[in-house]
């Protein structure tokens, strides 16, 4: 009896899978035929295999030591604007700074958001990422106006600072291993006392949901981690697939995403890049030690403006964002004919690829950033500029300040993986040792 049930289950599942593949293939063929009618207007490129397109090559490059090779290969063959098919849909990719600027500045008029199906399925139609027009402007202004209040800035600064100090203090516990995996500590993979739970995620959950540390926050964190895994994946919604598992974790607060993924990874990568750049590290140490010396004997805590006034620290953050490409692309859809793309009648997307012109971290160690605004877009641009950019910079600034003034550490060799999101292959293991005194500390870091 059980064997018949198993056979019927397999047959039904196989038929459903066959039907889904055929349906998607028919839709894809219809898209291609429609687009081929205007082939003269499309950039050069290759659609790849039916249904999967060039997704496998895209994923393979993301796991390699040279993740940009997918883009570089096609740029050399087709130019800086080319067509391809990844993550379930045909797209036009731009790596041209001037084209990207034009797209960002015309968002809402000519271009609207158009994210991979896995993202749209998970976030839903009411997502701020998919809003347009007056509603998007109002919500953007509401979120952007949430932080300028001096009272709120002071409270958030105290919360983040307290969380960072508490987490760093835990590393001094004799039972704590001297080797830590920084990516786990910043992202909170484990449910132990970790930087993620006590910095990015905790602060956002506390501000947005009024939930404090405890089992309730741990539950939110577990569900959110499961959800985040499905943001970038093949858009197959069948039992057992990543998208199906993530959909079960349903309703989320979008503004919590930076606390789970982007901000913790910038913290991790900043430490990695500084470890590889002794001169930049020495200058960062000097700047933050100067701020610490100025606060000795003062009854007042650090202010938001004091952290943001650390010019070289801000430059380090900018360089980390530039090189890491945490948000590696901006997805847009054309509403009407433009010179570089055919009319988008069947969900053909237009991707702005993040660009890092120089591959060396802080080649110039000056305090200011010389990055061109056309090529430096980690927070997006135009009307959809990320409203939380100052909060993100504040969190990273506080973390770096208290890390370099509390510990000396040595990071082991590790590689960066960019798919499905940016992460470290070995989770960036580092050896830490508390700083005994300022003189010993300065010598050990320089």
N, C-alpha and C positions, 0 to 999 in steps of 0.2 A: 504493500500500500504506500509506504513511504517513498519507494522508488518512483511510483507513478506521480506522486506529488512533486518530487524533485524534477522529473522530466518535464512535467507541465510548466513548472516555474521557470525552468531554463528556456523552454520554447517561448513562453510569454515575454520573458526578459529579452531574448534574442530578437523577437518580432518588434518589440518597442524600440530596441536599439537600431534595427534596420530601418524602421519607419522614420526615426529621428534623423538618421544619416541621410536618407533619401530626401526628406523634407528640406534639410539644410542645403543639400547639394542642388536641389531644384531652385531654391531661393538664390543661391550663389550664382548658378548659371544664368538666371534672369538678370542679376545685377551686372554680370560681366557682359552680357549681350547688350544691355542698355548703355553701358559705359563704352563698349567698343564702337558704338555708333558715332561717338565723339572722340575717337582715339587720337585724332590729331590735336585735341586740346589737352590731353593728359600727359603728364611727365613720363619719361622713360622708366622702365622697371620691369618687374616680373611678379605675376600673381601667385606663382608656385603651384603646389598640388591642390586638387579639389578639396574643399572643406578645411583642411589644415593649413593651406597656403605655405608660407615660409616660417611657420611657428616653431617647428622643431629646430631649425637652424638658429632662430632667435633665442630659444631657450638654451641651446648648447653653448652659444657665445656668452650668454649670461652667467653660465657656470664656469667658464674658462678664465684664464688669467688675463685675457684681453677682451673684456665685454664689449668694447667699442668696435670690435672687428666686424660685427654685423653691419653697422652703419658705414664704417670705413670702406668695406668691400663694395657696397652699393654706391657710395659716393664716387669712388674711382671709376665705376662702370657707367653710371647714369647721371652724375652731377649731384649738386647739393639738395635738389628737390627730386624725389623719385617715388614711384608707386610700389606697394608690396601688399601682402595679405598676412596678418598675424592676429592671434587671439580671437579668431572667429569672424573677422570682417576685413574687407579691402580698405586700405588707407593710403593717403599721400603723406610722405614724411619730408619735413623741411629741416635742414641743418644750416640754413642761410640766415644770418642775423637780421638782415634788412627785411626779409620775408616774414620772419618771426615777429618782428616789431610791428609790421603792418597788420598781421593777424591779431595780435594782442590788443592793439589800439582800436580795432574794428569789432571787438567782441560784443555781441548783442545786436549789431547792425547787419553785418555780413556773416559773421561766424558765431556759432553757439556751442556750448559744451557737448562733447560726444565721446563718452568713455567706453571701454570694453564692456561687453555684455555682462561679464562676471561682476563688475563694479555696479552697473545699473541695476542688476538683479538684487544685489545685496543692499544697496542704499535706498532703492525705491524711487518712485517718480517724484516724490516730494522732497528729495534730497536737495540741499543747497547747491551741490555740484551741478544739478540739472536745471536749476531755476534760471529764468531769463527775464529781461525787461524790468518793469517797475518793481515787481515783487523781489527780484534778486537785489536790486539797488537798495531797497528799504531794509532788507535783512542784513545786507553787507554793512550798511550804515549803523544798524542797531548793534551788531557785533563789534564793529570798529569803535563805536562810542562807549563800549562797555568798560574799556581799560583806561581812558584818559583821566578819570577821576583820581585826584591825589590820594584820597583816603583808600581807594581800592588798590592803587599801585603800592602804597605802603603796606597794606595787608598782604597782598600777594608776595611782595618781596620778603616779608617776614616768614610767610609760610614756606616758601621755597628754600630760604636760608636755613630755617629750622630743620626741614626735611633733609637737606644736604648734610648738615652737621651731624644729625642723628645717624644717617647711613654711614658716613665716614668714620664716626666714632665706633660703629660696630666692627669695622675692620681691625681696630686695635684690640679687640677681644682676644685673649691668649688662645682660645679654642678655634679662632678663625684661621683658616689656612693662609699662609703668606702669599700663595699664588691664587689670584682670583681671575675669573673670566669676565672681563669688563663688559662685554656685550650682554651677558646674562644679568650683571648687576645693574646696568642701565635700562634694560628692557624688562627685567623682572621675570625671566623664564621660570625661575623657582619661586616658590611662595614664601621663602625665608625673608629675613630682613634684607632688602635689596634697594638699590638706588631707584629702580623704576617704581616700586611700590611707594617709596618715600620721596620721590621728586616729581617726575612728570605726571604719572598717572594719578597719584594721590592728590596733587594740587588741582588738577582738572576736575576730578570727581568731586572733590570737596567744594569747589567753586560752582560747578554746574549742577550737582545733584545733592549737595549738603550731606554727603555720606563720609563718615570718618573711618579710620583704620579699624579693621576687624573682619569677621567672617563675611559680612555683607559686601565689603569692598573686595575681598578675595573672590567672592562669587562673581561679581561684576567683571573682575579682571580675567577670570577663567573663561567666561563666556565671550568676552571681547577678544581674547587671544585666539579662540577658535574661529571667530568671525573674520579676523584680520587675515588669516591664512588663505581665505578664498577670494581676496580682492583681485588678484591677478592670477587667473587660471583659465584653462579651456572652458568655454561656456556650455558644458554638458551637465544638465540638471537631472541626473539619475541617481538612485540610491547607491551609496558607496563612494561617489565622486566628491572632490573637495568642495565644489560649489554647493552641492546638496547639503553637506554637513554644515557649511557656513550659513546657509539659509535658515537652518533650524535654530540658529542663535539670533534670529530675527531683529527686533528693534534695538537700535543703538543710538548713541549720541555722536554725530559726526565730528564734533569738535574735540572728541576724545582721541581721534586717530593720531594726531601729533604726539600724544602722550604714550602711545603704544609703539610707534614705529619711527617717525622721522626725527624728532628731537633726541631721543636716546641714541640713535645711530650717529647723529652729528657729534654728540658727546664722545662716543667711542672712537670715531674716526679722527676727531681733533687730537685725541691722545696718541693715536697711531702716527699721524702725520708729524706731530711735534717730536715724537720719539725718533723719527727719521731725519729731523732737522734740528741739530743741536744749537745753531745760532738763533733760530726762531724761538726755541725753547728757553734759551738764556734770557732773551729780551722779554719774553712773557713773564718769566720769573721775576725779573727786575721790576717790571711795571706793577705786578700784583703785590710784591713785597713792599713797594713804596706806599701803596694804598693801605696795606696792613699796618705799617709803621705810623702812618698818619692817624690811624684810629686807636692807637695805643693810648690808654688813659682817658679815652672819650666814653662818656656814658651813653652816647647815641649809637644806634646800630647803623649798618650800611643802608644807604638810600638807593632807590632805583636809579637815579641820575648818576650816582658814583660808579655803579657797575657799568652803566652804558657809556661813561666817559673814559673808560679804559680803551684808548684808541687802538693800541696794538692787539689787544685781546679781541676787539671787534674785527680787526683785520684778519686774525687767525680764524675766526668763525666764518667770515666771508670766503676765505681761501678753502676752508673745509667744505663749505657748501658748493663752491665752484668745482672742486676736483671730484667730490664724491657723487654728484648728481643724485642726491637722495630722492628727489622728485624728478625722475629721469625724462619725463615728457609731459607736454600739455596737449590734451586732446580737444580738437575743435571740429565742427561740421559747417560746411559752407551752405548758406541759404540760397545763394544765387550765383550766377556765373561771375568768375573773376579771372584774371589773366593767367593765373597759375594753376587753376583747378576747374574741372567740369562741374556743372550743376549737380548737387548732391541729392538725387531723387531717391536713392535706395541705401541710405545710411552709410555712405562712404565717408570716412573720417579723414581729418587732416591733422597730422601730428607735428607739433613743434618740439624738436629734439633739443635738450639742453646741451650747451656747448662749453667745453673747457679748452681754450686756445693753447695755454701753456700747461704742460704736464708736470711742472716742478712746483712744489709747495713753497710759497713765499720766496720766490726767487729774489724779489726785492724786499728787504726787511724794513721798509719805511712804514710809518704809522698809518698812512692813508691807503685806501684801496685804489688801484689804477684800473680796475676791471671795467670794461665798457658796458654800459647799461643795456646795450642790444644783445650782448652775449651772456650777461649775468642775470638770470631770471629764476633763482631758486624759489621765490615767493610768487611766481606768476607775474602779471603785469596788467596795465590798463584798469578797467572797471572791476576786474576780478582779482586784484592784488590781495594777497592773503592778509586778512585783518589781524591775525595773531602773530605777525612777524616780530614785533617788539617783545612780546611775551616769550617767544621762542629764544630770541637773543638773550633776554634776561636770564632764563633758566640755564642756558649754556654758559653764560658769563659767571654766574654764581658757582656752578659746578667746577669750572676750570680754576676759579680763584681759590676756592677752599681745597681743591685737590692739590694744587702745586704749593700751597702754604701749609699743608698738613702732612703730606707723604713725599718721599722720594720713591721712584719706581722704575723698573726696567721692563719694557714690553718685548715679548718674544716675536719672532717672525710670523706673519700671518698674511693671508691673501683675502681680497675683497671679492665677494660674489654679488652679482646684480640681479639675479632672478630667483623668486618672483619679486623680491624687494632687496635693497642693498643690505648686506650683512657680511660678517666676517666668517671665513671658512672654519677657523678654530676658536671662534668667539673671543679673540684677542686676549690670550693669557698674559697677565702682568705680575711681576713680583713686587710687593710693596713693603716699605719699612717706614715707620713713623719718624718724623723729623725731631731730633732731640733738642737742637738749638739752632739759632739762625745762622751762625757761622758754618756749622757742619752741613746745614741744609743748602746754603749757597754753594759750597764746595762740591757737594754731591751732585747737584743738578748741572753745574757748569763743568 
